[in-house]
């Protein structure tokens, strides 16, 4: 019966993908089915549906499943390149929870989204860079092509493994380049337990995604 219920919910979402009144409850019910043992692999019917709204719902489900989404990591690179910003946003969370050394190319894709046109996606990348393990950062950095993002990612890895001057973080936060400022804000967040002043400085940034992220992190530490 559980398999039938999950199948029916997927078909309901596909048939009414743009109707939030139907999709919202159906997605929540499907999430419960997935936590109850319904195979996560069946979400490919949403992810491969060719319906952007259904893909968005499928990606949201993956982002809510935490480590239960691990079997679907091969699907994530395509989601990170999806034209819907919400799909890219949710996919980043899947990588944060499930990405490891073998997923270096996928983590590199997340890092490259630091230059995404959408501020919400950049905000999510900032959260990823602030929360990722050193091993995740290193795996991503090693799979980036030579260029600014690779240099910044490698710098962020060194932040965890070497004694770096906090003024280096401040220089990036105050610099003219928006991508460097984003990585500087991630560094400020990673160092905030030792030195919250850097994150406080990030909270004054002109970049909305950096300012709002820093303000949220500071409020959570109160």
QUITAHU-V166791 format. One record per residue. N is the residue number from 0. RES is the residue in one small letter. PHI is phi in whole degrees, 0 to 359 (none if undefined). PSI is psi in degrees with one decimal (* if undefined). NEAR is the number of other ideal C-beta (glycine too) atoms within 8 Angstrom. Layout:
n-><N/N>
res-><RES/RES>
phi-><PHI/PHI>
psi-><PSI/PSI>
near-><NEAR/NEAR>
This chain:
n-><0/1/2/3/4/5/6/7/8/9/10/11/12/13/14/15/16/17/18/19/20/21/22/23/24/25/26/27/28/29/30/31/32/33/34/35/36/37/38/39/40/41/42/43/44/45/46/47/48/49/50/51/52/53/54/55/56/57/58/59/60/61/62/63/64/65/66/67/68/69/70/71/72/73/74/75/76/77/78/79/80/81/82/83/84/85/86/87/88/89/90/91/92/93/94/95/96/97/98/99/100/101/102/103/104/105/106/107/108/109/110/111/112/113/114/115/116/117/118/119/120/121/122/123/124/125/126/127/128/129/130/131/132/133/134/135/136/137/138/139/140/141/142/143/144/145/146/147/148/149/150/151/152/153/154/155/156/157/158/159/160/161/162/163/164/165/166/167/168/169/170/171/172/173/174/175/176/177/178/179/180/181/182/183/184/185/186/187/188/189/190/191/192/193/194/195/196/197/198/199/200/201/202/203/204/205/206/207/208/209/210/211/212/213/214/215/216/217/218/219/220/221>
res-><x/x/x/x/x/x/x/x/x/x/x/x/x/x/x/x/x/x/x/x/x/x/x/x/x/x/x/x/x/x/x/x/x/x/x/x/x/x/x/x/x/x/x/x/x/x/x/x/x/x/x/x/x/x/x/x/x/x/x/x/x/x/x/x/x/x/x/x/x/x/x/x/x/x/x/x/x/x/x/x/x/x/x/x/x/x/x/x/x/x/x/x/x/x/x/x/x/x/x/x/x/x/x/x/x/x/x/x/x/x/x/x/x/x/x/x/x/x/x/x/x/x/x/x/x/x/x/x/x/x/x/x/x/x/x/x/x/x/x/x/x/x/x/x/x/x/x/x/x/x/x/x/x/x/x/x/x/x/x/x/x/x/x/x/x/x/x/x/x/x/x/x/x/x/x/x/x/x/x/x/x/x/x/x/x/x/x/x/x/x/x/x/x/x/x/x/x/x/x/x/x/x/x/x/x/x/x/x/x/x/x/x/x/x/x/x/x/x/x/x/x/x>
phi-><none/299/298/297/298/297/300/296/294/298/294/295/296/295/286/231/301/263/260/297/296/271/292/304/298/296/294/295/294/293/299/297/297/295/292/273/119/297/298/297/300/292/292/300/291/273/292/253/286/79/252/302/293/292/298/301/295/298/290/301/300/301/293/270/271/54/287/291/276/306/296/258/299/293/277/290/307/295/291/292/257/291/293/284/297/295/295/300/301/293/295/299/297/299/291/302/281/245/287/219/303/285/255/308/298/289/297/299/298/299/300/293/287/297/254/302/291/267/295/295/292/298/300/291/297/302/298/298/297/285/258/298/287/301/297/296/299/295/296/292/300/289/253/273/287/304/154/297/296/298/299/291/295/295/297/295/296/297/302/275/244/229/272/256/286/305/295/293/295/298/298/289/299/262/285/278/266/294/290/297/296/298/293/297/293/298/296/299/293/294/263/295/294/271/214/291/297/293/291/298/293/299/291/258/294/287/292/300/293/286/300/293/295/296/298/296/298/294/293/287/269/291>
psi-><-36.7/-43.6/-42.0/-42.3/-45.3/-43.3/-43.9/-39.4/-40.7/-43.7/-34.7/-42.4/-42.9/-39.2/-25.2/40.1/-26.9/-0.3/98.0/-28.8/-34.2/-45.4/-39.0/-58.2/-38.1/-40.3/-40.6/-40.1/-38.8/-36.2/-41.7/-40.0/-40.4/-42.7/-23.5/1.0/-5.0/132.7/124.8/-27.9/-22.9/-12.9/-11.6/-23.9/-23.7/-45.0/-27.9/18.0/-19.9/2.9/110.8/-38.1/-38.5/-37.2/-41.3/-45.1/-42.1/-39.5/-37.6/-42.9/-44.4/-41.2/-23.0/-10.7/-4.6/-130.5/-9.5/-15.6/-3.4/-40.3/-11.6/11.9/-28.1/-18.9/-17.5/-38.4/-42.5/-34.9/-35.1/-18.7/7.0/144.4/-24.6/123.5/-33.4/-34.3/-46.9/-42.2/-52.1/-35.0/-32.3/-39.6/-38.1/-41.1/-41.1/-42.6/-35.0/-10.5/138.9/-165.0/-33.8/-10.2/26.0/-45.6/-35.2/-41.0/-37.4/-37.5/-40.7/-45.8/-38.7/-21.4/-1.6/-16.6/12.5/148.3/-21.5/127.0/-34.2/-38.3/-42.6/-38.2/-41.2/-37.8/-42.4/-43.3/-38.9/-49.7/-32.4/-31.9/-18.5/150.3/162.6/-40.0/-39.8/-45.7/-43.7/-40.0/-41.2/-45.3/-38.7/-14.1/6.6/147.2/154.0/136.7/-170.1/-45.5/-39.8/-45.0/-42.0/-38.1/-42.0/-36.6/-40.9/-36.3/-44.1/-28.9/-32.8/-19.6/-11.9/165.1/101.7/150.8/123.0/-25.2/-24.2/-38.3/-45.2/-38.8/-39.0/-40.0/-34.2/-0.7/173.5/-14.2/125.3/-32.9/-41.1/-37.8/-38.8/-47.1/-34.4/-38.9/-38.4/-41.5/-41.1/-40.1/-40.8/-27.2/1.4/-26.9/-32.1/-36.4/88.0/-12.6/-31.7/-41.2/-35.4/-36.9/-41.1/-30.7/-8.2/5.9/151.4/-28.7/119.9/-40.2/-34.3/-47.3/-48.0/-37.0/-46.5/-41.2/-40.8/-46.2/-40.1/-38.3/-32.2/-21.7/-7.9/*>
near-><4/9/8/7/11/14/9/8/13/13/8/11/15/12/6/10/12/6/7/6/6/9/15/8/8/12/13/8/10/14/11/8/13/13/8/7/6/12/7/12/7/10/13/9/9/14/13/6/11/3/8/9/9/12/15/12/13/12/16/11/14/17/11/7/12/6/7/8/14/7/6/14/13/5/10/13/10/8/16/14/7/12/4/9/9/9/14/17/11/14/15/16/10/16/16/12/9/11/13/8/6/5/12/11/8/13/16/12/11/14/14/9/14/14/7/10/2/8/7/9/13/14/11/13/15/16/11/12/14/12/6/12/5/9/8/12/15/9/15/15/14/7/9/13/4/4/7/8/12/11/8/13/14/9/10/15/12/9/12/8/6/5/2/8/4/9/6/8/14/11/9/13/14/6/9/2/7/6/11/11/15/16/15/15/18/12/14/15/14/10/13/13/4/4/7/9/6/15/15/10/11/16/10/6/12/4/10/7/12/13/13/9/15/16/9/8/12/13/7/6/7/4>
